[in-house]
């Protein structure tokens, strides 16, 4: 009886150990996968958004899509010696959907298999310092400068920008709408003791917010009207929406989420609200396990003119406006002018 | 309310259309949690039997620890497994972080105490005279253990279900050691959190429904095995 249940369980596992899309999965599946010819190793793990229309085949859909995707990609790129690449990046690039389209493009072009870890910029840089990531895509300029001074990155390339905005309930209890200076707006929120939500997660957005509060006087940590969610941008927007609170967000995440938010843009266009993204390959001298070539390839990809054009067009069809503005080759001072 | 209806509609639509991304996520959830549960059985049932059938110094302490482990918080497991598996960490050379294997390891750590603890309880609830009788009938030690485990199979199967339920619904560890990477380590729970934070609530609901359905299928199967022979 009991071994019967075990047999059933094993059967169940064998059933799902079939063709996998992942490069790393075979390790785990090796014990169970019975036949499953592995698909071309370069087959993008992510199913690209457009090329294959969803088919109604009965067989595991992975098996039907992977081969169709492979021929277009396999010959395109010679397989790199070490295809495993860890990208540590911010939640905003994931929550806005940009990475979902950029990463498959990069994988198709180069044959790398990217492990995207979407965390705050702070954690991303800590991972870089520890040699746990190969390349960073981050937006926390002051911390990035420190990171570079510490010798943790090989170079720091400007990729794109958008801007931060202060959003809040349409009723606007602190009356900050159309105030030009973001610092003044925060002062008014503090005076009115209107509920303000902070990310509180040491992310790029959080760093900017803390900096602005510093300029406005002091960070209102511990005040009842100042609350920290400790979560990513998307989750924080959900909370702000429910609590009718003010918060600072990057414009891309806001636009991507606008349809289910009852929060309006109240302050925008102030110079300190610029949100600048850099790509930083991690310094390979830190650990022999860092994939230096891969990190470099990703950085090159992000500033390549094709990718830059793609970034400029991203979101236009869906939101009527671009979410990010490409800046490769510019200096930081030129951005947003 | 409209969101829930929309979620149900999307769930049905996604499954009927054979959405490749969804199926890969479902397979991975099932494979990772299934293998983790299987491993936890291989470790937990012998360990539980050993704890139930032997007396040794410190046994109660060990059982107490196992019982505490049944409530092991997944994030704590996730954090420690992450640190161990960092490529510059102690087990870094295996390059396991952000792979399904890492998720299996973490989930196995979560499920093993559950299986062990419930095995101990199951075997201790057997009538002690059964053991004497089996010995009197001349059972060897392996025969004895095997027969006792067989006798306790119903509650042990309940332990299997509890273990599987704990890991398939777990998120903290999967998120940390897996990284929620599309096509590689994204499972139903982590995908649900991500879609919620993206504001795709209907899709998040659809994913939750699929998860519930999956649990229903697996537990239904196990329950069928458990309840087959008899109403008492």
Interface residues (C-beta under 8 A of the other chain):
Chain A: X1 X2 X4 X5 X6 X8 X9 X10 X12 X13 X16 X17 X18 X20 X21 X22 X23 X24 X25 X27 X28 X29 X31 X32 X44 X45 X46 X47 X52 X54 X55 X56 X57 X58 X60 X61 X62 X64 X65 X84 X86 X91 X94 X95 X97 X100 X103 X113 X114 X115 X116 X117 X118 X130 X131 X132 X231 X232 X233 X234 X235 X237 X238 X256 X257 X259 X260 X261 X287 X289
Chain B: X16 X17 X18 X19 X20 X21 X23 X24 X27 X28 X30 X31 X32 X34 X35 X37 X38 X41 X86 X87 X88 X92 X95 X97 X98 X99 X100 X101 X104 X149 X150 X153 X156 X157 X160 X179 X180 X181 X182 X183 X184 X185 X194 X196 X197 X198 X199 X201 X218 X221 X222 X225 X226 X228 X229
